[in-house]
Amino acid sequence: MNQQPADVIISSNAVFTGLKDHPEPASIAIKDNKIIAIGSEEEVYSHSDENTKIYQFNDELIIPGFHDFHLHMMDGAVAMNSANLFSARSEDEALEMIREFAESRPQDPWIIGASWDAGYWDTQQLPNRYSLDRILPDRPVLMFHAEGHYAWVNSKALEIANITRHTENPSYGFIGKDETGEPNGLLYEKAMEAVILHAYDFTKEQKRELFTNFLAHAASLGVTSVHDLFAIEALEMLNDYDVFKEFEDNGELTARIHLWPALNGNLERVKQLRDTYQSDKLRVSGLKQFIDGVITARTAYLLEPYADQPKTCGESSFPPETIKKWVVDADKEGFSIRFHAIGDGAIRLALDAYEEAQKTNGKRDSRHSVEHIEVIHPDDVHRFKELGVTASMQPDHFAMSERGVYTERIGTEREKHVFPIKTLQEAGAKLAFGTDFPIDTLNPLLQIYRAVTRIDSSGKTVWHPHERITLAEALKAYTAGPAYGTFRDEELGTLEVGKLADMIVLERNLFEVPAAEIPNTKVQLTIVDGKVVFDHTTSLIEK
């Protein structure tokens, strides 16, 4: 036989290629960075020689690598090193966690943390700067809310950022004030930027370290491709494309990185970035922007007023005409566009903008997407398929917010149409899953668990059981869906001969275990571009 011997062969009784809805026994041969054969052991072993690494798994599950369609890489790397307040059930508990964290980091100029949610606290009352001042009067503190759209800071942080009672609100967002007109330590949307600019002032060397930590974490969770989406201007300082390129040039990029800088009318800059970064491992894939904020802060943009505050519907982050013009112009230049849109008003505006681009520029395979899609108007569900728009969702988000608070904000009528994963899929929308890391942990299996169970924040009740999808559908939304969403379905997302060799092995066959075991299942092996980048297995056969 005159064929090239494989570098690696992996076999299991449970291989989920993504082409069927269930796993089957198979062996896979990899040469360089491609899959060269899939089939029975006999067929595939003919591709081996004395140098081939052979992994023999029994019932562990082999699947395509997880492809996170929505995250914030460097911000997540900072968060991995920060205080996590998600488990706090009172303000005092949160303060104690912050105090302990600060004591453990005497060298840090800023005390950074995230994931507090007053909706889970005993009083359900928002905190203020004075409680932080009591524990940390002299060190600046920046604590992001669980949804990342507002932050709790102390007086020292306000002083460094020069925020006073006379500081004007930014174009989108506002500075929380107490009854005397003094800043109360809560900063919403773009008002956070003045503080972030100081807190996130990292050196090149620190950025390299952060990026190294992120890549190792991703590999350990089986995440082989990521989409890094523009967050807010102040966080863009962290996104040092030179550092990412340096890692690629040194062969240290252990995940495929898809970059989505800001859609803001400046097309010359992003066209240049797109031309510069266009490799298999590191590329600019399109543009991203926010249309609104989040439900709990009432910054999500709704068609009708909030149920618990009838004076506001929230607002769009930019005027609708500006948003539409940016989309039409960027679409004309061949860019894919993604909009953060949580409220039904924002989702409709995103779809209207995409529709206008089609009318103006002609219909093309654009694969634009809408991110999050929490509260949708039923009239807009069918438009995803009609306009060829991807539904980019993070299923664990519905379990992160305290369900009672969430429902109070929007009222029971709109609550019927929240996080409509199955409804969108049945209407023909292409689903693509991600985590929104660091808003959520980077573990894909937690998202898959929520998608198949719909268990809510109580941990006991199912939120809209009719919106559950099957395990196979959820896995495809985390592999093939994102690959399609970024025009890489010919090379990624399923296990097929000729495709790039990105695959992982899970310690359990998810199709055979109770759903409750899904989130705690560990990754045994991660292969990216044909190379093993994480190995926690004893299944390598010694020759």
N, C-alpha and C positions, 0 to 999 in steps of 0.2 A: 504493500500500500504506500502510495507516494504522497502522504499528507503530513502537514506540519504537526509536530507534537504539541499538545496543549501545555500551557504553563500551570493551570489549575483545573482540577475536576472536582465538582461537589455533587454529592448524591443524597437523596432522602426519599423516604416513602411518601412524603407530603411536599410536593412542589406546586405552588400556586403561581402559574405563569401570568395570570390576568386575562387569558384568552377564554377560560371557562369559569364557572362559578364555584368550582371546588378543586382541592388539590389532588394530585396524582403522583404515583412513584415516578421518579425520573433522575437522570444524571445530566449535568451541564458541563461542557468543556469550554474553557476560556483561553484565548491566545492573545497576547498583547492586551488590548483594551476592549476586545469584542468577544461575543458569544459565538463559538464556531460549531457547536453541536449540542442538541438536546435530544435525549431518547433513553433507551434502556441502557443498563450498565454495560452489557456486551457491546452495543453499538458505540457508546461513547468512550469506553476504555480502549478501543482501538486507536484513540487519539493520544494515548499516553506513552511516555518513555521513562527512562530512569530519573529524569529531572522534573517530571510532572509532580506537583503537590496534589495529593489526593485526600479529600475530606469525605468521610463517610458518616452521614447522620442517619439516625433511625427514624424516629417519628417527629423530629423537630421540623418546623415549617420553613421552607425556603420561599421567599417572595421577592419581587422587584424592590429596589431600595425605596425608602420613604422619601417623598418629594414634597417638602413643606412650601406651600404656595404663598404664604404670607407671614413674614417675621421681620424683626429688626435686630440684625446680627450684633452690631457693636453695642447698642443700647442693652441688648440681652447679656452680652459679656460683662458689662458693668453691673447689671442686676445680679448676676451669678455671685458677685463679690459684695453684695449689699444686704442690708437688713430686709427680711421678708416678714411682713406683718399680717399675712392672710389669715393666720389662725387666731389672731386677737379677737376676743369677744367683748372687749370694753376698751375705752380710751386709756384707762390706767394700765391695762395689760399691754396695749401697744406702746405706751411710754416706757414701761419696764423693759420691753424688748429692745427699744431704741437705746435706752441707757446702757444695757448690757453690751449691745453691739458697739456702742461708742467707746466703752471701757476696753473692749477687746482690740480696738484699732486706734491707739493713742497717736499714731503717726499721721493718720488721714486728715488732710486739711478740711474736707467736707464729710459730713455723715449723711450717706445716701441710702435710701430705702424705698420700698414699694409695696404695693398690694394691700394697703389698708382699705377697709370698706365699712363705713359707719352703719350701713344697712344691717350689718351683722352684730353691731355693738348693743349692749343692754339698753342704752338710752336712745339709740338710733339718731343721736345728735352729732352734727359735724363738729370737729375739733377746732381749736384756734391756736395762734402762735404762743399765747401766754403759758399754756401747759408745757410746750416744748422749752420755753425760756426757763421754766423752773428746773428742768433736768439738765439743759445745755445752754447756759446763758452766753458762753463765749465762743462756741464752735458753731459754724453755720450748718443747718439741717435742711435737707430736701427729701420729702417723703411723697412719692407718687401714689395717687389713688389706684385702686386695683384696675381701673379701666384706662389709666394713663392719660386722662384728659383734664385732670386737675391735680394740684399738689398742695401739700401742707408744709409750711416752712416756719422757721422761727424768726425772731426780730433781727438776729445777726445776719441771716441770709437776706432779709429785706434791706438791711443797711448796706451790705456789700453790693447788692444789685441796684442800690439807690432808688428803691420804691418807697414813696412817702404818700401822705394823704393828697398831695398835689399831682401825683403821677397820673397821666391820662391813660385810659384803657386802650389797648391795641385795637387794630381793625377788627379782629375776631377774637373775642375772649374778654375777660374782665378781672379786675382786682377786687377780691372780697373785702368789704368794709364793715366795721362795727357801727353801732348806732351813733357814735361821735364822729364818724367819717374817717377813722384811722384804719389802715390796712389790717385785716384780722388774721392774716397768715394763710389764707386760701387763695390760690391763683388758678384761674380757669383758662383752658385752651392756650392761646398765644401769650397770655400774660405770664406763663411759666418761663418763657424764653430768656428773660433778663437774668433769672437765677441760674438756669441751666448753663448759660454761656460761661459763668464763673465755675460752676461745680464740675463741668465736663471738660475742663481745660487740660487735656492729657498730652504728654510728649509722644513722639514717634515710637520710642522704646516701649512706653506703656501701651500704646495701641497694638504693637506687635504681640505683646504678652496677652492682651485681651483677646486678640484674634486667635492666637494659639489655643487658649482655653476654650473658646467657642468651638473651634474645629474638633478638638478632642471630645468635647461634650456631645456634639452632633454625631460623630462616628460611633460613640458608645450607645447611642439611641437608634442607630440604623438610619440616620438622616443623611442621604447621599446627595441631595440637591436642595437648594434653598432659594427663596426669592426675597431679597432684601428691599423692602419698600420704604420710600421716602416717609419720614415721620414728621418732625417739625424742623424748621430752619436751624434752630440751635443745636439739634442732634446731628446735623449734617457734618459738623466739625469732626465727629468721630469717624465718619465714612471716608477713610483715606484710601482712595483707589490705588495710590502708589504702593501702599502696604500690601493690598490684596495682590497686586501684580508681582511684587517682590516674592510673595509666597508661591505664586504660580511659576515664576521663573526658576525658583529653587526646588521645584517639585514637591512643595509642601502643602499644596491645596488638596485637602482630603474630602472636599465636597464641591459640587458644581455650584457656582455663585451666579445668580441672575440679579442684576442691579436695576432698580426702578427709581431713577431720580425724579425730581419734582416737575410736574406739568405746571408751568407758570408763565407761559407766553415767550420764554427765552429759548427759542428752538435752535438757534445757532450753537449754543453751548452743548445742548444734548445731542445734536447731530454729530458734533465733534467727538463727544464721549462714545457714542454708538460706533463711530468709525474706529476709534482707538481700542475699544474693548469688545472683541467679537470672536473669542475662542470657544472651544468646547467646554472649558472649565470656568471661564470668567467672561461674562458678557453683559452689556447693557441691553435689556430686553424690551424696555418701553418706559412709560411715564406714569406717575401716580400723584394723586392729589386728594384732599379731603373735601367732601361737600358738607359734612356736619360733624357733630361731636358724639355724645353718648346720652342714653336715656336718663340715667340716675342724676346727672348734672343738669338735665333739661336743656342740653345743648344739641341733642339730636333734632333734626328738622322734620316736623310733622305737618301733614296736610290740615289737620284740625288741632285745636289747642290741647295742651296737656290736661288730663283729667283732674289732677290735683293742683293745677295752677292755670286756670282758664285764660289768664292774660297773655300767655306765651305759647307759640308753636315751635320755639327754637328758631334758628335762622340758618341760611346757607353761609358757608365760610367766605364765599365770594358772590358777587351779584350773578344771578342765573345767566345773564347775557354774556358776561365775561367767561363763565365756565363753558358755555356753548361755543364761543369763538375759539377758545383755546383748543377744544376738542376738534373742531372742524379743521383748524390749521395743522394740528399735530397728526391727525388722521390722514390728511393730504400728503404728509411727509412719510407715511407708512408706519407710524408708531402705534403700538398697542397701548391702550390706556386703561388705568384701573382707578376706580373711585371708592374711597371710604364712604359708605352710605348706610346709615343705620335706621333712620326714620323713614316713614313712607313718602314724605316730601322729598327727601334726599334721593331715595331710590328712583322715584319717578323722574327727578331732574337728571340723574345720570343716564337713564334710558332715553329721555328726550334728547339729550346732547348727542348720544350715539346715533339716534335716529336722524337727527339733523345732519350729522356728518355723512350718513349714507345718502341722504337726499342731495346734499351739496356735492360730494366727491364721487358719488356712484357707489354701488354695492361692491365690497371686497371682503376677502377672508381676513377680518381684522382681529378677531378674538379679544375684543375688549372684555373687561370684567367689572362686576360690582362686588365690593368687599363687605362682608359681614351680613347684610340683608337680615336685620333683626325684625323690624316691624314693617311688613309690606302690605300695600293695598291689594286686595285680590285681583283687581283689574289689571295689575301690572305683571302678574305671574307668567302669563303666556308670552310676554314680550321678550323674555330671555331667549327663547328658541327662535322667535321671528327675527330678532336682530343678531343672532349668533353670539350672544353675550354669555360669558362664563359666570356661574354663581360660585363665588369664592367664599367659603364659610369655615367657621371654627366651632365645631359642635359643642365643645366644652364651655363656650361662652354663656350658654343658657343656664349652666349650673354654677357659674361664678357669681352672678348677681343674686342677691337675696330675692326670691321669687315674689314675696308679698310686696316689697318696695317697688319692684319693677312693674307689677300689675297696677299698683296705686297710681304710678306716673301716667300710664297709658289708658287705664280703664278696661273693663271686661270685654268691650266690643272689639277693640284692636288686639286684645290679648289672644283672641282666637287665631290670629294669623302671625304669631311670632316664630322665628327660627324655622321656616317652613321647608325643611330639607327634602322630605319625600314629595311634597306638593310640587316643588320646583322640578325635581327629577322626573316626576310623572308627566309634567307639562313639557318635557323635552329639553330642559336646561342641562348643560354640561356642568357637573359638580367638580370642584377642586377644593381639597381641604388643606388646612394649615393650622398653626397654633397662635399666631400673633405674639409669639415669644418676644419680649419678656412679660407681656400682659398675662400670658399663661406659661406653664412649663413647656419645655421643648419636646416632651414625650408624646409621639404620635398616637400611641396606644390609648391614651386617655381620651383623645378626640374620637377614636374609633369606638371605644366603649360607650361614650355618650350618644353617638350616632345610632348605635344598635339598641341601646336601652332607653334613652330619653329620661334617665333618672335625674331629678332636679336637685336644687341646692340642699334640700332636706336629707338627701341620700336615701330616701325611702319611696317618694312619690314619683310617678311618671308624668312628665309634662308633655301633653299631647301625644299619646301612644301611637296615633295614626301617622305621626311624622317619623317613626322609626324606619330605618332601612336595614337591609341584610348585611351580614359581615362581608360578603364578597363585594357588594356595592360600596361599602365603606372603604375597603382596601383599594378598590379601583379609584375611588375619589382621592386617595392619598398617593397614587402612583401614576396611573394612566391619565387621570383627570388633569393634574398639573402639567404633565408632559404635553398634552394636547393644548392646554391653555397658553403655552409659550412656544408653540410650533415645533416641539421636539418629539412628537408622537412617532416619528419614523425611526428615532434612535433611542428613546427612553420609554419607561412606563410599563413595559411588559417584558417577559423573558422570551426572546425569540432569536433565532440564528441571525447574525448580522447586526444585532443591536449592541449598544455599548454595555459593557459588563458592570452594571451597578446592581448589586443584590445583597440581601441580608438573610441571616438564619435566626429564627426565634426559638427559644428553648422549648416552647410548647406549640402544638398544632392548635391554633385558635379555633379551628372548626370543630374540635373535639372537646373543648373545655367549657365550663360554665362562664357566661359573660363576665361575672364578677372577677374572674382571674385575668381578664385581658389587660387591664392597666398595669399590673405588676409583672407581666411577662418580660423576661430579660432578653436582650440581644446577645447571640453567641458569636456572630461573625458579621463583619461589614466589609463588603468589597466595592470599591469605587474605581472605575476605569481599569478594571482587571487586577487592581492591587488590593491586598488585604490591608485595611486601615484600622480595623479593630478586631481583636481575636481573644475571645474568652472561652475557647473551646478546647476539648481534649480529643477532638474527632479527626485530627490529622493522622493519616495512616503512615507509620514509619516503614520505609522500604528496607 
